[in-house]
Amino acid sequence: MVTADGTLVLASIIDITERKKAEQRFRLVVESAPNAMVLVNSEGTIALVNTQTEKLFGYEREELIGAKLEILLPERFREAHPDRRNQFFLSPTVRSMGAGRDLFARKKNGSEVQVEIGLNPIDTDEGIMVLASIIDITERKNQETTLIRKNELEVKNKELEQFAFLASHDLQEPLRTVSNYIQVLEEDYGNTFDSNATRYLKTIDQATKRMSVLVKALLMYARIGRDQKLIFTDLNRILSEVLSDLENLILNSNAKIISDPLPSMNVYEVEFRQLIQNLISNAIKFSKKGIDPEIRIRCEKEEDYCHFSVQDNGIGIDSKYVDRIFFIFQRLHLKEEYEGHGIGLAHCKKIIELHNGRIWVESDSEVGSNFHFIIPNLN
């Protein structure tokens, strides 16, 4: 090629149309990717990001392009990262980042997310770059952790139930032996005892019987939910059966029981019956002297669960004891005042937990107690 002044110039003309088209296609692919995508050069400078990167990290695109990649790393990882990046560029290959390690990224607001990162070397006009595909796995990791804890808890609960079952069964035998010997002493030597010996023997007998009842209660507690299946059940029928079983108690106490219509839902039928029976009998037992018990059963049906409540007009529960009443063998009153062994509400709590629900109480000495429990719709 000759210039205007006659100088001969050698020129090389290269058609870069295809290259530009390829670059445009690459940018479109990166932009349309469902994951956050970050293109970084060997110096750790961000050259390209997509919309998902903006959404994940909270930065505008202009804030990231030209910035160092360390802006997306938690402080504790920034110092070591350049060495790791240099190692990658010495032998760039397609691979996952941080195999065997938990990886974390940092958002603009300072919060962290757990991530999986795939690395893919890209040959560009500016040299080898790495395209990082970043997936937020925080929710997945949380679910995995929850599942692990749930499985561990189930194993521990099964071990505890087995222990309680065996311990309760083994404890019954020596108690029966003591009871038998008490009976022998009374029958064979009772006429030789003075008043003190008779009183002592009676005290031993009563204590043994109480212990036997406690052991049986512990055995029942351990058996809750054992080998049971969810059954689609009309809860109105369950309530009717419970009221029939408690007929004498209700008549003798002159109790009045009012209930909303109850739904049909999947429950562990035997345990649910025990739950309702415990709550109603407790409400009658802890009624105020001279005042007829009034018990109101309510149910609010939501999309994913049912919210039940059993309200009474009894003596109520002191607020400082509210958190204790659902623990096994917790008594708030002397046995001379109210019968029982402090296990009924512990049963209720375990039954509700068997249904993946929760139970709590609102109480006041003036108006009584209101036990709430939520049971989700179970399959």
Steps between C-alpha positions, in 0.01 A plus 500: 500500500638846399430817698432842345870595516599184320614305807452128472323354806455131570164442674339187640121497506325245720126444498396489868130470428486137613701576811262780592204272438657229716565752777140619478371142518721436804363807675142394422564151638652642819216749541229237457659250739282406800797529737720792596787518246822697556783529244839579660846554351827364636545812715171438678318788329134449415438540127139388465200414717138413428166601648493201737827624651338835574202324662714267710752753630296822502750698290432692182690370199703820476621456859645157424658533155858617549499414871708226659326167550583515872209744536275193486694308767466509879790681668647181644560353154633804313868478594544141382291530184762652260731201555216259426411697186862493380510124552193463282644707216819291502288205391153622401247218471126461532432401860309575816655745741591399853421130477432369849477848651207722590507813284351834597441822310433850631214724392513877477311529830766292676293185539641166388358221287628147458579428137613243247738631234591347166812630320532502121810649325417720199753595227451869410687773314623623839631155589363216710215600730287292732121493492362420846148359531367572851199329660351607834460176699421659837142371510605154388770484769252617764258227395779241508603615848140490620456150356820377665392641836154351459645158423737524797209601724288210375782256577544645850124494561481135395790416730331689784167329437669161498680581824179623665314192381762258633556694822128521571452130431798400715394727786159337525644166610668618825191710579281192467739315730475774764120505473483122536715503813291780650192287445673197661602708802146632545340157468749299708624749757249784496350405836842526667575857381458797726343822369834642383594188303154494339536867402849444358383204296206700365736784402727255317201348321368841389844612381543176304162544333583860408831386355321232299262760358793725407681216327186413304463867405861506381433188295194664342708810427763290324235324293340817360506478121657155503406314179201730440379626162331819393129449443255744341270548796182688587610684813137553605478123543817500711358774724169314536683184607712692751191664653339158528808361677501797740124492559518428875767765558297756305175420684660494846669837442197654323737605221371674189689433176437695180683431174524652156446257211832322457658408165600166357876470453791258509594425861640222713157404625585329830738778600262779397227344715743493793589866436138617513422281801800634694412863431133461593564293814769750607258788453247324724758394759640852544165677527432763764326388816131583493499586128377255236765434234434653158714377212494648151667318208572712194653428160612738227577324174772660288637394162797304637402428860227501765523714813321341797444639846354356822396777739382458860393717794719322752773603744745598229879466502750738654696667219834391649400136452362524146823375340527205739161339472577303182802324655452145623427450873453873562244566775390850600282389790526262793357153436270558799345794312468349153555141391738421218862431421604795284510310173172585319619823337835341412293240312315781323823667393646177365178422311501846340868463405414161348265695271776757421300764684548716807311562824495792744281643772360840592391513862370735766387418853189715450370354173666158476720336237485481123707222343581560133640246259566504128499189283610530136323322217697174488515250217 
